[in-house]
């Protein structure tokens, strides 16, 4: 029994390494293709950054009429905005193409991935890797950097460490949600917008202070779809503010663990969806 479990763990580990290697090779291929037209890449990356920056411009315009929003100043809201935007940008860069799985199921192009010696998830995530999405990441990190410099916060080692943990942990949570959404598309083929409502829609919500939302919504994005761990809870700790739900301060450091908790059932759902897939026969 123990030997069998050990062998299974070794096989899963080997499969994971194989998947990462395949993912890296596919990504490298798409990057080489992108760099063949460097001017186009720079223009599209800058364009992506400029378009997403308009969201922050709207927040700045709002603050030209008010001093605080839900008790938060502009630099404090910028911290929320920058962290969430950078996290989503990283997740979108690495796993954003998983929202196309429903289209692949419908047109039968998933069949070709099943016969390749690379895990399907690695192929789906890396296919058409869009390096231009770095624009969103850079823009989010830029706003985050400005917020950190402008905040009147008594910085401690824990708070300094929490800023990068917030970005990376948030990206992991968004990625886990994307994986769950991709698995759902095996059941409901035209469900990419459902996935986007939790990622892009969630990002829009997280850019604003939690104090302006009803507690029922806060409970939902904390205990059901734990998006509040992307930036709200870590940012509240950094700012020295109390959580509206009264959660203890140490939960601010749980973003990576929460990502693993979400990833577990999402991975199981993905495997179940892949096993249930039946070729279109085309």
DAZI-V14910 format. One record per residue. N is the residue number from 1. RES is the residue in one small letter. SS is DSSP state (H for helix, E for strand, - for the rest). OMEGA is omega in radians with two decimals (none if undefined). NEAR is the number of other C-alpha atoms within 12 Angstrom. Layout:
BEGIN
n=(N,N)
res=(RES,RES)
ss=(SS,SS)
omega=(OMEGA,OMEGA)
near=(NEAR,NEAR)
END
This chain:
BEGIN
n=(1,2,3,4,5,6,7,8,9,10,11,12,13,14,15,16,17,18,19,20,21,22,23,24,25,26,27,28,29,30,31,32,33,34,35,36,37,38,39,40,41,42,43,44,45,46,47,48,49,50,51,52,53,54,55,56,57,58,59,60,61,62,63,64,65,66,67,68,69,70,71,72,73,74,75,76,77,78,79,80,81,82,83,84,85,86,87,88,89,90,91,92,93,94,95,96,97,98,99,100,101,102,103,104,105,106,107,108,109,110,111,112,113,114,115,116,117,118,119,120,121,122,123,124,125,126,127,128,129,130,131,132,133,134,135,136,137,138,139,140,141,142,143,144,145,146,147,148,149,150,151,152,153,154,155,156,157,158,159,160,161,162,163,164,165,166,167,168,169,170,171,172,173,174,175,176,177,178,179,180,181,182,183,184,185,186,187,188,189,190,191,192,193,194,195,196,197,198,199,200,201,202,203,204,205,206,207,208,209,210,211,212,213,214,215,216,217,218,219,220,221,222,223,224,225,226,227,228,229,230,231,232,233,234,235,236,237,238,239,240,241,242,243,244,245,246,247,248,249,250,251,252,253,254,255,256,257,258,259,260,261,262,263,264,265,266,267,268,269,270,271,272,273,274,275,276,277,278,279,280,281,282)
res=(x,x,x,x,x,x,x,x,x,x,x,x,x,x,x,x,x,x,x,x,x,x,x,x,x,x,x,x,x,x,x,x,x,x,x,x,x,x,x,x,x,x,x,x,x,x,x,x,x,x,x,x,x,x,x,x,x,x,x,x,x,x,x,x,x,x,x,x,x,x,x,x,x,x,x,x,x,x,x,x,x,x,x,x,x,x,x,x,x,x,x,x,x,x,x,x,x,x,x,x,x,x,x,x,x,x,x,x,x,x,x,x,x,x,x,x,x,x,x,x,x,x,x,x,x,x,x,x,x,x,x,x,x,x,x,x,x,x,x,x,x,x,x,x,x,x,x,x,x,x,x,x,x,x,x,x,x,x,x,x,x,x,x,x,x,x,x,x,x,x,x,x,x,x,x,x,x,x,x,x,x,x,x,x,x,x,x,x,x,x,x,x,x,x,x,x,x,x,x,x,x,x,x,x,x,x,x,x,x,x,x,x,x,x,x,x,x,x,x,x,x,x,x,x,x,x,x,x,x,x,x,x,x,x,x,x,x,x,x,x,x,x,x,x,x,x,x,x,x,x,x,x,x,x,x,x,x,x,x,x,x,x,x,x,x,x,x,x,x,x,x,x,x,x,x,x,x,x,x,x,x,x)
ss=(-,H,H,H,H,H,H,H,H,H,H,H,H,H,H,H,H,H,H,H,H,H,H,H,H,H,H,H,H,H,H,H,H,H,H,-,-,H,H,H,H,H,H,H,H,H,H,H,H,H,H,H,H,H,H,H,H,H,H,H,H,H,H,-,-,-,-,-,E,-,-,E,-,H,H,H,H,H,H,H,H,H,H,H,H,H,H,H,H,H,H,H,H,H,H,H,H,H,H,H,H,H,H,H,H,H,H,-,-,H,H,H,H,H,-,-,-,-,-,H,H,H,H,H,H,H,-,-,-,-,H,H,H,H,H,H,H,H,H,H,H,H,H,H,H,H,H,H,H,H,-,-,-,-,-,-,H,H,H,H,H,H,H,H,H,H,H,H,H,H,H,H,H,H,H,H,H,H,H,H,H,H,H,H,-,-,-,-,-,-,-,H,H,H,H,H,H,H,H,H,H,H,H,H,H,H,-,-,-,H,H,H,-,-,H,H,H,H,H,H,H,H,H,H,-,-,H,H,H,-,-,H,H,H,H,H,H,H,H,-,-,-,-,-,-,-,-,-,H,H,H,H,H,-,H,H,H,H,H,H,H,H,H,H,H,H,H,H,H,H,H,H,H,H,H,H,-,-,-,-,-,-)
omega=(3.12,3.14,3.13,3.13,3.12,3.12,3.11,3.12,3.12,3.13,3.14,3.10,3.10,3.11,3.13,3.11,3.11,3.12,3.13,3.13,3.12,3.10,-3.13,-3.14,3.14,3.11,-3.14,3.11,-3.13,3.09,3.10,3.11,-3.14,-3.09,3.04,3.11,-2.96,3.13,3.10,3.12,-3.13,-3.11,-3.13,3.10,3.10,3.11,3.09,-3.14,-3.11,-3.13,-3.14,3.13,3.12,3.08,3.14,3.07,3.11,3.11,3.12,3.10,3.11,-3.12,3.02,3.14,3.13,3.11,-3.14,3.07,-3.09,-3.11,-3.11,3.07,3.14,3.11,3.13,3.07,3.10,3.07,3.10,-3.10,-3.07,-3.13,-3.11,-3.12,3.12,3.13,3.12,3.12,3.11,3.14,-3.13,3.11,-3.02,-3.01,-3.02,-3.09,3.08,-3.14,3.12,-3.08,3.12,3.11,3.12,3.09,-3.09,-3.07,3.07,-3.12,3.06,-3.13,-3.09,3.13,-3.11,-3.08,3.12,-3.09,3.11,3.11,-3.06,-3.11,3.12,3.14,-3.12,-3.09,-3.05,-3.08,-3.12,3.13,-3.03,-3.13,3.14,3.13,3.02,3.12,3.12,-3.14,-3.12,-3.14,3.12,3.13,3.10,3.10,3.12,3.12,3.10,-3.12,-3.13,-3.14,-3.05,-3.08,3.03,-3.05,3.02,-3.04,3.05,3.09,-3.14,-3.14,3.10,3.13,-3.05,-3.12,3.09,3.08,3.12,-3.11,-3.10,3.11,3.10,3.10,3.11,3.12,3.08,3.13,3.11,3.10,3.10,3.12,3.10,3.11,3.11,3.11,-3.14,-3.11,3.01,3.13,3.13,-2.99,-3.09,-3.02,-3.14,-3.12,3.06,3.09,-3.10,3.13,3.12,-3.11,-3.14,3.08,3.10,3.11,3.11,3.13,-3.05,3.10,-3.10,-3.08,3.11,-3.09,-3.13,-3.10,3.12,-3.10,3.10,3.10,3.13,3.10,-3.13,-3.11,3.03,-3.01,-3.13,2.99,-2.88,-3.14,-3.12,3.11,3.10,-3.11,-3.05,-3.07,3.07,-3.11,3.11,3.10,3.14,-3.09,-3.12,-3.12,3.10,3.05,3.14,3.14,3.11,3.13,3.14,-3.07,-3.06,3.12,3.12,-3.07,-3.02,-3.07,3.12,3.12,3.11,3.10,3.11,-3.14,3.12,-3.09,-3.10,3.12,3.11,3.11,3.10,3.12,3.10,-3.13,3.12,3.12,-3.14,3.11,-3.10,-3.08,3.07,-3.09,3.08,-3.13,-3.13,none)
near=(7,8,9,10,11,12,13,14,14,14,14,15,14,16,21,19,17,21,25,23,20,27,30,22,20,26,28,20,20,22,23,18,18,24,17,13,15,16,13,16,24,20,19,22,27,23,21,26,29,23,19,32,28,19,27,34,19,20,31,24,14,18,21,14,12,15,18,21,25,19,19,28,26,37,34,43,42,43,47,50,49,47,50,54,50,47,48,51,41,34,39,40,34,39,41,38,33,43,40,36,43,32,22,30,36,24,18,20,23,31,23,21,25,23,13,16,17,27,30,34,39,34,37,39,35,37,34,28,31,34,37,32,39,33,32,39,37,31,37,39,34,26,37,36,25,22,29,32,18,17,24,16,21,15,18,14,10,20,25,20,20,34,40,31,32,48,40,35,40,51,40,41,47,52,43,44,46,48,45,41,42,45,40,36,33,34,25,21,26,24,27,31,22,24,34,29,20,33,41,30,19,36,38,28,30,42,43,38,37,37,27,20,21,15,17,16,23,30,22,19,29,32,19,18,31,38,46,47,51,55,57,50,46,44,51,38,35,37,35,23,25,23,29,25,26,16,22,18,24,20,29,37,33,32,38,31,24,33,36,23,23,33,27,19,21,27,26,20,26,31,22,19,28,28,16,16,27,17,21,14,13,12)
END
